[in-house]
């Protein structure tokens, strides 16, 4: 789940619909993290901190609940 990229209710509903088509019963929602920042620095590349963010606990729970309502078991963090 990447804030400003795919951590939206619309996207998670589409993921749930696709998972149901494939008969997927369980998914792991992996929140965005910034562990790659030092790699960007070592490569001399800029890293836009404002572009991406980790969804809040409330946002993560909302997305989890959407999938659970669609009949999919969800774990946050893998």
Biopython code that builds the backbone (N, CA, C, O; Angstrom):
import numpy as np
from Bio.PDB.StructureBuilder import StructureBuilder

atoms = [
    (1, "UNK", "N", (0.831, -1.152, 0.000)),
    (1, "UNK", "CA", (0.000, 0.000, 0.000)),
    (1, "UNK", "C", (0.888, 1.231, 0.000)),
    (1, "UNK", "O", (1.625, 1.488, 0.952)),
    (2, "UNK", "N", (0.803, 1.990, -1.089)),
    (2, "UNK", "CA", (1.617, 3.188, -1.235)),
    (2, "UNK", "C", (0.684, 4.388, -1.332)),
    (2, "UNK", "O", (-0.112, 4.502, -2.265)),
    (3, "UNK", "N", (0.796, 5.280, -0.355)),
    (3, "UNK", "CA", (0.002, 6.495, -0.392)),
    (3, "UNK", "C", (0.326, 7.310, -1.629)),
    (3, "UNK", "O", (1.492, 7.425, -2.006)),
    (4, "UNK", "N", (-0.679, 7.873, -2.260)),
    (4, "UNK", "CA", (-0.592, 8.642, -3.512)),
    (4, "UNK", "C", (-0.346, 7.755, -4.727)),
    (4, "UNK", "O", (-0.113, 8.267, -5.822)),
    (5, "UNK", "N", (-0.392, 6.432, -4.553)),
    (5, "UNK", "CA", (-0.202, 5.537, -5.692)),
    (5, "UNK", "C", (-1.356, 4.534, -5.778)),
    (5, "UNK", "O", (-2.167, 4.597, -6.702)),
    (6, "UNK", "N", (-1.429, 3.609, -4.812)),
    (6, "UNK", "CA", (-2.432, 2.549, -4.919)),
    (6, "UNK", "C", (-3.239, 2.301, -3.649)),
    (6, "UNK", "O", (-4.051, 1.377, -3.611)),
    (7, "UNK", "N", (-3.034, 3.100, -2.618)),
    (7, "UNK", "CA", (-3.742, 2.886, -1.348)),
    (7, "UNK", "C", (-5.051, 3.668, -1.341)),
    (7, "UNK", "O", (-5.261, 4.559, -0.518)),
    (8, "UNK", "N", (-5.928, 3.309, -2.283)),
    (8, "UNK", "CA", (-7.233, 3.963, -2.375)),
    (8, "UNK", "C", (-8.335, 2.917, -2.286)),
    (8, "UNK", "O", (-8.117, 1.740, -2.571)),
    (9, "UNK", "N", (-9.506, 3.357, -1.892)),
    (9, "UNK", "CA", (-10.642, 2.444, -1.803)),
    (9, "UNK", "C", (-10.985, 1.879, -3.178)),
    (9, "UNK", "O", (-11.299, 0.696, -3.303)),
    (10, "UNK", "N", (-10.928, 2.715, -4.201)),
    (10, "UNK", "CA", (-11.244, 2.257, -5.555)),
    (10, "UNK", "C", (-10.268, 1.173, -6.004)),
    (10, "UNK", "O", (-10.675, 0.156, -6.565)),
    (11, "UNK", "N", (-8.993, 1.395, -5.756)),
    (11, "UNK", "CA", (-7.984, 0.418, -6.164)),
    (11, "UNK", "C", (-8.138, -0.887, -5.397)),
    (11, "UNK", "O", (-8.035, -1.965, -5.981)),
    (12, "UNK", "N", (-8.381, -0.798, -4.106)),
    (12, "UNK", "CA", (-8.470, -2.023, -3.304)),
    (12, "UNK", "C", (-9.713, -2.819, -3.687)),
    (12, "UNK", "O", (-9.702, -4.049, -3.627)),
    (13, "UNK", "N", (-10.791, -2.125, -4.083)),
    (13, "UNK", "CA", (-11.986, -2.845, -4.573)),
    (13, "UNK", "C", (-11.670, -3.585, -5.876)),
    (13, "UNK", "O", (-12.123, -4.711, -6.081)),
    (14, "UNK", "N", (-10.898, -2.951, -6.746)),
    (14, "UNK", "CA", (-10.499, -3.595, -7.999)),
    (14, "UNK", "C", (-9.604, -4.797, -7.716)),
    (14, "UNK", "O", (-9.742, -5.840, -8.356)),
    (15, "UNK", "N", (-8.695, -4.656, -6.768)),
    (15, "UNK", "CA", (-7.836, -5.776, -6.375)),
    (15, "UNK", "C", (-8.692, -6.911, -5.825)),
    (15, "UNK", "O", (-8.475, -8.077, -6.156)),
    (16, "UNK", "N", (-9.671, -6.565, -4.980)),
    (16, "UNK", "CA", (-10.563, -7.580, -4.415)),
    (16, "UNK", "C", (-11.377, -8.292, -5.479)),
    (16, "UNK", "O", (-11.543, -9.511, -5.426)),
    (17, "UNK", "N", (-11.887, -7.537, -6.448)),
    (17, "UNK", "CA", (-12.663, -8.143, -7.532)),
    (17, "UNK", "C", (-11.789, -9.101, -8.340)),
    (17, "UNK", "O", (-12.218, -10.201, -8.688)),
    (18, "UNK", "N", (-10.574, -8.677, -8.631)),
    (18, "UNK", "CA", (-9.642, -9.530, -9.378)),
    (18, "UNK", "C", (-9.292, -10.776, -8.572)),
    (18, "UNK", "O", (-9.262, -11.883, -9.111)),
    (19, "UNK", "N", (-9.029, -10.595, -7.288)),
    (19, "UNK", "CA", (-8.709, -11.736, -6.426)),
    (19, "UNK", "C", (-9.869, -12.719, -6.386)),
    (19, "UNK", "O", (-9.652, -13.930, -6.423)),
    (20, "UNK", "N", (-11.088, -12.220, -6.312)),
    (20, "UNK", "CA", (-12.256, -13.103, -6.305)),
    (20, "UNK", "C", (-12.400, -13.853, -7.625)),
    (20, "UNK", "O", (-12.778, -15.024, -7.628)),
    (21, "UNK", "N", (-12.103, -13.190, -8.755)),
    (21, "UNK", "CA", (-12.137, -13.875, -10.051)),
    (21, "UNK", "C", (-11.165, -15.051, -10.070)),
    (21, "UNK", "O", (-11.443, -16.099, -10.653)),
    (22, "UNK", "N", (-10.021, -14.854, -9.421)),
    (22, "UNK", "CA", (-8.989, -15.889, -9.397)),
    (22, "UNK", "C", (-9.178, -16.884, -8.251)),
    (22, "UNK", "O", (-8.381, -17.806, -8.078)),
    (23, "UNK", "N", (-10.240, -16.685, -7.476)),
    (23, "UNK", "CA", (-10.550, -17.550, -6.332)),
    (23, "UNK", "C", (-9.485, -17.469, -5.242)),
    (23, "UNK", "O", (-9.239, -18.441, -4.529)),
    (24, "UNK", "N", (-8.852, -16.297, -5.120)),
    (24, "UNK", "CA", (-7.876, -16.057, -4.063)),
    (24, "UNK", "C", (-8.638, -15.886, -2.758)),
    (24, "UNK", "O", (-9.601, -15.121, -2.701)),
    (25, "UNK", "N", (-8.230, -16.572, -1.735)),
    (25, "UNK", "CA", (-8.929, -16.542, -0.449)),
    (25, "UNK", "C", (-8.232, -15.683, 0.591)),
    (25, "UNK", "O", (-8.841, -15.314, 1.596)),
    (26, "UNK", "N", (-6.943, -15.353, 0.362)),
    (26, "UNK", "CA", (-6.173, -14.624, 1.366)),
    (26, "UNK", "C", (-5.141, -13.744, 0.675)),
    (26, "UNK", "O", (-4.506, -14.157, -0.295)),
    (27, "UNK", "N", (-4.980, -12.515, 1.191)),
    (27, "UNK", "CA", (-3.948, -11.622, 0.665)),
    (27, "UNK", "C", (-3.198, -10.969, 1.822)),
    (27, "UNK", "O", (-3.719, -10.852, 2.931)),
    (28, "UNK", "N", (-1.977, -10.550, 1.546)),
    (28, "UNK", "CA", (-1.175, -9.777, 2.488)),
    (28, "UNK", "C", (-1.076, -8.363, 1.937)),
    (28, "UNK", "O", (-0.628, -8.160, 0.808)),
    (29, "UNK", "N", (-1.489, -7.393, 2.727)),
    (29, "UNK", "CA", (-1.328, -5.996, 2.350)),
    (29, "UNK", "C", (-0.016, -5.508, 2.946)),
    (29, "UNK", "O", (0.166, -5.511, 4.164)),
    (30, "UNK", "N", (0.885, -5.095, 2.085)),
    (30, "UNK", "CA", (2.213, -4.681, 2.527)),
    (30, "UNK", "C", (2.317, -3.160, 2.458)),
    (30, "UNK", "O", (2.299, -2.588, 1.368)),
    (31, "UNK", "N", (2.425, -2.502, 3.612)),
    (31, "UNK", "CA", (2.542, -1.046, 3.614)),
    (31, "UNK", "C", (3.889, -0.582, 3.072)),
    (31, "UNK", "O", (4.915, -1.237, 3.253)),
    (32, "UNK", "N", (3.855, 0.543, 2.418)),
    (32, "UNK", "CA", (5.066, 1.184, 1.916)),
    (32, "UNK", "C", (6.019, 1.488, 3.073)),
    (32, "UNK", "O", (5.589, 1.813, 4.180)),
    (33, "UNK", "N", (7.302, 1.378, 2.801)),
    (33, "UNK", "CA", (8.316, 1.736, 3.791)),
    (33, "UNK", "C", (9.438, 2.498, 3.080)),
    (33, "UNK", "O", (9.506, 2.508, 1.851)),
    (34, "UNK", "N", (10.289, 3.116, 3.838)),
    (34, "UNK", "CA", (11.355, 3.936, 3.265)),
    (34, "UNK", "C", (12.733, 3.298, 3.409)),
    (34, "UNK", "O", (13.736, 4.007, 3.496)),
    (35, "UNK", "N", (12.793, 1.993, 3.435)),
    (35, "UNK", "CA", (14.080, 1.318, 3.593)),
    (35, "UNK", "C", (14.999, 1.502, 2.388)),
    (35, "UNK", "O", (16.202, 1.262, 2.486)),
    (36, "UNK", "N", (14.445, 1.924, 1.258)),
    (36, "UNK", "CA", (15.267, 2.117, 0.068)),
    (36, "UNK", "C", (15.916, 3.484, -0.034)),
    (36, "UNK", "O", (16.701, 3.722, -0.952)),
    (37, "UNK", "N", (15.608, 4.389, 0.887)),
    (37, "UNK", "CA", (16.155, 5.745, 0.829)),
    (37, "UNK", "C", (17.682, 5.755, 0.787)),
    (37, "UNK", "O", (18.250, 6.458, -0.049)),
    (38, "UNK", "N", (18.376, 5.003, 1.653)),
    (38, "UNK", "CA", (19.850, 5.004, 1.583)),
    (38, "UNK", "C", (20.387, 4.521, 0.231)),
    (38, "UNK", "O", (21.437, 4.982, -0.215)),
    (39, "UNK", "N", (19.678, 3.605, -0.417)),
    (39, "UNK", "CA", (20.123, 3.123, -1.730)),
    (39, "UNK", "C", (20.068, 4.262, -2.751)),
    (39, "UNK", "O", (20.985, 4.419, -3.557)),
    (40, "UNK", "N", (18.997, 5.052, -2.716)),
    (40, "UNK", "CA", (18.908, 6.203, -3.606)),
    (40, "UNK", "C", (20.090, 7.139, -3.377)),
    (40, "UNK", "O", (20.710, 7.610, -4.331)),
    (41, "UNK", "N", (20.400, 7.406, -2.110)),
    (41, "UNK", "CA", (21.501, 8.306, -1.787)),
    (41, "UNK", "C", (22.827, 7.766, -2.312)),
    (41, "UNK", "O", (23.627, 8.520, -2.865)),
    (42, "UNK", "N", (23.063, 6.469, -2.145)),
    (42, "UNK", "CA", (24.309, 5.861, -2.616)),
    (42, "UNK", "C", (24.427, 5.919, -4.135)),
    (42, "UNK", "O", (25.529, 6.009, -4.677)),
    (43, "UNK", "N", (23.272, 5.866, -4.824)),
    (43, "UNK", "CA", (23.271, 5.931, -6.283)),
    (43, "UNK", "C", (23.295, 7.365, -6.797)),
    (43, "UNK", "O", (23.346, 7.599, -8.004)),
    (44, "UNK", "N", (23.257, 8.327, -5.872)),
    (44, "UNK", "CA", (23.274, 9.719, -6.276)),
    (44, "UNK", "C", (21.961, 10.195, -6.872)),
    (44, "UNK", "O", (21.921, 11.194, -7.590)),
    (45, "UNK", "N", (20.891, 9.478, -6.572)),
    (45, "UNK", "CA", (19.571, 9.832, -7.106)),
    (45, "UNK", "C", (18.776, 10.575, -6.046)),
    (45, "UNK", "O", (18.960, 10.365, -4.847)),
    (46, "UNK", "N", (17.898, 11.438, -6.500)),
    (46, "UNK", "CA", (17.050, 12.157, -5.551)),
    (46, "UNK", "C", (15.863, 11.278, -5.167)),
    (46, "UNK", "O", (15.404, 10.447, -5.950)),
    (47, "UNK", "N", (15.390, 11.477, -3.968)),
    (47, "UNK", "CA", (14.260, 10.707, -3.455)),
    (47, "UNK", "C", (13.226, 11.705, -2.961)),
    (47, "UNK", "O", (13.478, 12.447, -2.011)),
    (48, "UNK", "N", (12.080, 11.725, -3.593)),
    (48, "UNK", "CA", (11.031, 12.677, -3.224)),
    (48, "UNK", "C", (10.225, 12.126, -2.056)),
    (48, "UNK", "O", (9.404, 11.223, -2.219)),
    (49, "UNK", "N", (10.474, 12.684, -0.880)),
    (49, "UNK", "CA", (9.777, 12.228, 0.324)),
    (49, "UNK", "C", (8.293, 12.544, 0.273)),
    (49, "UNK", "O", (7.493, 11.846, 0.897)),
    (50, "UNK", "N", (7.914, 13.577, -0.453)),
    (50, "UNK", "CA", (6.521, 13.995, -0.490)),
    (50, "UNK", "C", (5.682, 13.200, -1.479)),
    (50, "UNK", "O", (4.453, 13.256, -1.443)),
    (51, "UNK", "N", (6.337, 12.468, -2.351)),
    (51, "UNK", "CA", (5.627, 11.754, -3.388)),
    (51, "UNK", "C", (4.857, 10.547, -2.849)),
    (51, "UNK", "O", (3.702, 10.334, -3.216)),
    (52, "UNK", "N", (5.484, 9.768, -1.990)),
    (52, "UNK", "CA", (4.886, 8.550, -1.456)),
    (52, "UNK", "C", (4.814, 8.627, 0.060)),
    (52, "UNK", "O", (5.587, 9.347, 0.692)),
    (53, "UNK", "N", (3.886, 7.885, 0.636)),
    (53, "UNK", "CA", (3.828, 7.823, 2.093)),
    (53, "UNK", "C", (3.220, 6.495, 2.531)),
    (53, "UNK", "O", (2.540, 5.818, 1.760)),
    (54, "UNK", "N", (3.477, 6.147, 3.769)),
    (54, "UNK", "CA", (2.895, 4.959, 4.366)),
    (54, "UNK", "C", (1.499, 5.322, 4.858)),
    (54, "UNK", "O", (1.349, 6.285, 5.611)),
    (55, "UNK", "N", (0.478, 4.578, 4.454)),
    (55, "UNK", "CA", (-0.870, 4.878, 4.938)),
    (55, "UNK", "C", (-0.942, 4.782, 6.467)),
    (55, "UNK", "O", (-0.227, 3.998, 7.092)),
    (56, "UNK", "N", (-1.813, 5.589, 7.040)),
    (56, "UNK", "CA", (-2.011, 5.557, 8.491)),
    (56, "UNK", "C", (-2.640, 4.235, 8.901)),
    (56, "UNK", "O", (-3.146, 3.490, 8.062)),
    (57, "UNK", "N", (-2.605, 3.952, 10.185)),
    (57, "UNK", "CA", (-3.238, 2.729, 10.695)),
    (57, "UNK", "C", (-4.718, 2.703, 10.323)),
    (57, "UNK", "O", (-5.250, 1.656, 9.954)),
    (58, "UNK", "N", (-5.372, 3.842, 10.420)),
    (58, "UNK", "CA", (-6.793, 3.926, 10.071)),
    (58, "UNK", "C", (-7.016, 3.616, 8.593)),
    (58, "UNK", "O", (-7.939, 2.878, 8.249)),
    (59, "UNK", "N", (-6.179, 4.171, 7.717)),
    (59, "UNK", "CA", (-6.301, 3.908, 6.278)),
    (59, "UNK", "C", (-6.077, 2.423, 5.984)),
    (59, "UNK", "O", (-6.813, 1.821, 5.202)),
    (60, "UNK", "N", (-5.062, 1.844, 6.613)),
    (60, "UNK", "CA", (-4.773, 0.418, 6.399)),
    (60, "UNK", "C", (-5.965, -0.439, 6.824)),
    (60, "UNK", "O", (-6.337, -1.379, 6.120)),
    (61, "UNK", "N", (-6.556, -0.123, 7.955)),
    (61, "UNK", "CA", (-7.712, -0.888, 8.440)),
    (61, "UNK", "C", (-8.908, -0.735, 7.509)),
    (61, "UNK", "O", (-9.641, -1.698, 7.285)),
    (62, "UNK", "N", (-9.114, 0.455, 6.967)),
    (62, "UNK", "CA", (-10.217, 0.667, 6.029)),
    (62, "UNK", "C", (-10.048, -0.198, 4.789)),
    (62, "UNK", "O", (-10.999, -0.826, 4.324)),
    (63, "UNK", "N", (-8.833, -0.225, 4.260)),
    (63, "UNK", "CA", (-8.573, -1.037, 3.068)),
    (63, "UNK", "C", (-8.713, -2.520, 3.388)),
    (63, "UNK", "O", (-9.246, -3.283, 2.582)),
    (64, "UNK", "N", (-8.242, -2.924, 4.545)),
    (64, "UNK", "CA", (-8.383, -4.315, 4.977)),
    (64, "UNK", "C", (-9.858, -4.689, 5.077)),
    (64, "UNK", "O", (-10.263, -5.757, 4.619)),
    (65, "UNK", "N", (-10.654, -3.816, 5.672)),
    (65, "UNK", "CA", (-12.079, -4.091, 5.849)),
    (65, "UNK", "C", (-12.802, -4.249, 4.520)),
    (65, "UNK", "O", (-13.700, -5.083, 4.398)),
    (66, "UNK", "N", (-12.422, -3.459, 3.526)),
    (66, "UNK", "CA", (-13.043, -3.581, 2.201)),
    (66, "UNK", "C", (-12.835, -4.982, 1.655)),
    (66, "UNK", "O", (-13.775, -5.615, 1.174)),
    (67, "UNK", "N", (-11.599, -5.465, 1.731)),
    (67, "UNK", "CA", (-11.318, -6.812, 1.213)),
    (67, "UNK", "C", (-12.032, -7.887, 2.028)),
    (67, "UNK", "O", (-12.552, -8.852, 1.468)),
    (68, "UNK", "N", (-12.057, -7.722, 3.336)),
    (68, "UNK", "CA", (-12.740, -8.708, 4.177)),
    (68, "UNK", "C", (-14.230, -8.759, 3.862)),
    (68, "UNK", "O", (-14.828, -9.835, 3.865)),
    (69, "UNK", "N", (-14.831, -7.609, 3.591)),
    (69, "UNK", "CA", (-16.243, -7.562, 3.208)),
    (69, "UNK", "C", (-16.486, -8.287, 1.870)),
    (69, "UNK", "O", (-17.600, -8.725, 1.583)),
    (70, "UNK", "N", (-15.433, -8.402, 1.072)),
    (70, "UNK", "CA", (-15.521, -9.102, -0.200)),
    (70, "UNK", "C", (-15.212, -10.596, -0.043)),
    (70, "UNK", "O", (-15.126, -11.329, -1.028)),
    (71, "UNK", "N", (-15.047, -11.033, 1.210)),
    (71, "UNK", "CA", (-14.814, -12.450, 1.469)),
    (71, "UNK", "C", (-13.371, -12.894, 1.410)),
    (71, "UNK", "O", (-13.092, -14.086, 1.288)),
    (72, "UNK", "N", (-12.455, -11.958, 1.496)),
    (72, "UNK", "CA", (-11.038, -12.283, 1.411)),
    (72, "UNK", "C", (-10.400, -12.079, 2.783)),
    (72, "UNK", "O", (-10.577, -11.031, 3.404)),
    (73, "UNK", "N", (-9.665, -13.074, 3.250)),
    (73, "UNK", "CA", (-8.920, -12.947, 4.506)),
    (73, "UNK", "C", (-7.711, -12.061, 4.251)),
    (73, "UNK", "O", (-7.051, -12.185, 3.219)),
    (74, "UNK", "N", (-7.421, -11.165, 5.192)),
    (74, "UNK", "CA", (-6.363, -10.176, 4.973)),
    (74, "UNK", "C", (-5.422, -10.130, 6.167)),
    (74, "UNK", "O", (-5.847, -10.163, 7.322)),
    (75, "UNK", "N", (-4.141, -10.053, 5.858)),
    (75, "UNK", "CA", (-3.105, -9.801, 6.845)),
    (75, "UNK", "C", (-2.403, -8.526, 6.424)),
    (75, "UNK", "O", (-2.077, -8.353, 5.250)),
    (76, "UNK", "N", (-2.169, -7.638, 7.365)),
    (76, "UNK", "CA", (-1.404, -6.428, 7.059)),
    (76, "UNK", "C", (0.036, -6.681, 7.480)),
    (76, "UNK", "O", (0.308, -7.014, 8.634)),
    (77, "UNK", "N", (0.941, -6.522, 6.549)),
    (77, "UNK", "CA", (2.355, -6.665, 6.849)),
    (77, "UNK", "C", (2.945, -8.001, 6.481)),
    (77, "UNK", "O", (4.148, -8.206, 6.648)),
    (78, "UNK", "N", (2.143, -8.915, 5.986)),
    (78, "UNK", "CA", (2.672, -10.176, 5.497)),
    (78, "UNK", "C", (2.984, -11.221, 6.459)),
    (78, "UNK", "O", (3.434, -12.300, 6.074)),
]
sb = StructureBuilder()
sb.init_structure("model")
sb.init_model(0)
sb.init_chain("A")
sb.init_seg("    ")
for serial, (resi, resn, name, xyz) in enumerate(atoms, 1):
    if name == "N":
        sb.init_residue(resn, " ", resi, " ")
    sb.init_atom(name, np.array(xyz, "f"), 0.0, 1.0, " ", f" {name:<3s}", serial, name[0])
structure = sb.get_structure()
